[in-house]
Amino acid sequence: MAEPMEISSSSEALDLHSIRSRINELSEIHRIDKNKDEGEALSLDSEKLLKDCSLHFESKVKQIIEEYSDVGFLGIEDLDEYLAHLKEELNQVEAESAKISNEIEDLSRNHIEESNILEGNLEGLKYALDSIASQGMERVEEDPCLDSSMNDEDQSNLMHSNEEQKFEIMELESQIEKNNIILKSLQDLDSMFKRLDTLEQIEDALTGLKVIGFDGNCIRLSLQTYIPKLEGLLCQKTIEDISEPSEMNHELLVEIVDGTMEIKNVEMFPNDVYLGDIIDDAKSFRQLSSNLMVQQTQSSLEWFVGKVQDRIILSTLRRFIVKSTNKSRHSFEYLERDETIVAHLVGGIDAFIKLSQGWPLSKSPLKLLSIKSSDHHSRGISLSLLCKAERV
């Protein structure tokens, strides 16, 4: 009976040593993962994932640009449809991002719980192995000739005890494998979260809108507005010596109503575009929706930002055209609030011209409102001068 017992003891010692080594390895992996710094640089796989994501969005942007390459020739209604299309795609991506972010939060919470369970299981397994080893050592110390003097009943009890301990170890190993799978899934989710963060940065670049501050009921927004080229809009005019702006940068300080995203007040820096009527319309938009209990598809803030960008585009193009067409014999002045151009002609004559909605993006004709003389001694305005003012 001695020889089988020696083989069994040697095999069990080898199993215990292998299991202890594996437990130590898993404990080290768990410790490294738990103590990893949040600011650690991206791994090569994560960097490759982010690059692939950026290339995918760059391809999408090129596709949109090719589909709408003639945006400079579109009227104001077509531009609104174009912007609505882009915003619809953005809303879809934001909805998907919010859904995945919620899943990440749930899985992160489960990760913390499972990590604590894993840590407790590892400690319990170490304790069990230490207990098994100490029991074996105690029996050897009590009777060095245990293998030769142990009777059949004692051997059977010892083998039965070892089988129970092996079964417990197998259960712990199974739990460790499950925890390893959870850890792997959390690592994948972390990579996905970084990818979504990159997507949000690309979306900010595409829409030109970025939140740069949030304090109580005040939101500070950075707004970048891309100005379409005038080529094809005013083919009868030749504009030289003045560089056409390609983009305009503003900051909006938006005060919102408590618990909502509805506008209460707005300030713009630099304050070079009149927004009073748009702010009033945004407040009316909120009040009307509240009174009629209408289900809103967009907040007044979202509507307001779109209208502000439209106003910035029109105002910038109008000022550019007025500035570029000034000559020695006449000059032009753009009145932002009234959407009117005043033509100052030779002889102290001022012609007031009302701009059509969407001009110059739309090709609607302008309307001559009135002609006034700044010379109080003048008795009247000649017919030839009226014709000249109309041509201007």
Buried (B, 14 or more C-beta within 10 A) or exposed (E): EEEEBEEBBEEBEEEBEEBBEEBEEBBEEBEEEEEEEEEEEEEEEBEEBBEEBBEEBEEEEEEBEEEBEEBBBBEBEBBBEBBEEBBEBBEEBBEEBEEBBEEBEEBEEEBEEBBEBBBEBBEEBBEBBEEBBEEBEEBEEEEEEBBEEBEEEEBEEBEEEBEEBBEBBEEBBEBBEBBBEBBEEBBEBBBBBBBBEBBBEBBBEBBBBBEEEEEEBBBBBBBBBEBBEBEEBBEEEEBEEEEBEEEBEBBBBBEBEEEBBBBBEBBBEEEEBBBEEBBEBBBEBBEEBEEEEEEBEBBBBBBBBBBBBBBBBBBBBBBBBBEBBEEEEBBBEBEBEEBBBBBBBEEEBBBBBBBBEBBBBBEBEEEBBEBEBEEEEEEEBEEEBBEBBEEB
